[in-house]
Amino acid sequence: MIGYVSGNLKIFDIRDQKSKMELEIPKERSAVNCIAFSNLGKYMAASWNGQATTRLYSLHKNCTFAEMNGSKASPNAAVNALQFDFYGNFLVTATDAGFNLFY
């Protein structure tokens, strides 16, 4: 997985080092800020510079995704960091205003 300054996300096969898939990204294009993988590699989360939205991609289901936004208290706070728990059930997003926990 590579995140580009253009905002694109591409999945590569490490065996032949060729691009296998380009993931759908938000319309507001900015550089990829954070990428996190769940423990077993089933899920990947990504965020972009200056954006409050995080996308959770299901890597085992044709890379379908769900968008997650910040809290009601600070809905426009940009995401600075992402982390899954050990089992891949929870995702925390950190912003300057605090953090959000998703299940």
N, C-alpha and C positions, 0 to 999 in steps of 0.2 A: 504494500500500500504506500503510495506517495501522495502527499498533499502539496499542491503548487501555489505559487504566489497569485496566480490567476483565479484561484479558488477551486480548481478542478481536483478531483480525487480519482486516482487510477489504481487498479489492482493488477499486479504483475505476477507472472509465473516465474518462480525463482530458478526453475530448471532450464528454461530457454531465454529468460530475461526479456520476455515480450509482454506487452500490455494485453490483458485478457478482458478487461471490462472498465468502462468509465462510469462512475456513479453519478446519479442525478444530484445536482447541487442547488442551493437557493438562488433565486433570481438576483438578489443583491450580491453581486460578486465582490469578494475581497479575499485576501490571502488566508489560507488554512492556518488556523491558530493552534488547535489541539486535535490529537487523534488518540483514542484509547481503545483497547481490545479487552473483551471479557476473557476470563481465565481459559476457557476451552476454545476460544476463537469463534464462537457462534455470533457474537455481536460486536459491532464497532460503532463508537460514537465519534462525532466530529463537530468542531465549531470553527467559526471564521472570525477574523479580526473585527472588533467593534460591533459584533452582532450578539443579541441576547438569545438567539435560537441555537439549539443543539439538535443534530439529527442522529437518530439511533438506527443503524442499518442492521438488518438481519442477514448475515452472510450465508446462512444455511437455507434461506428461502428467497433465492434470486435477488438478493440485495434490496428487498423492499425496505421502506423506512418509515419512521414516525418522527414528527417534529415535536420538540419539547421547548417550551418557553420558560422564562424566569418566573419568579414569584409575583403575586399580585402587589406586594409592597414595592417592588422595584422591577417592573416588567421590562425595562429597557437597559438593564445593567448587562454589559458585555461579559461573555464567558471567558475566563482566563485559564481555567484548568478543568480537566475531566479525570475521573477515576472510577472504575468498577470495584465492587467488593470482591472478595476471594472467590465466591461462588457465581458471580456474574448476574446476580439477581437485582442488585441495586447499582444505580449510577449517581454519583454526586457531581454537580457542576459548581465551580467556585467563581464568584464575581467580586468586584470591589465592594459590593453592598452586602456580601455574605455568601451563603451557599444554598443550593437546592438539592433535595434528595428525591430521586425518581425510582419507582418500583415497577 
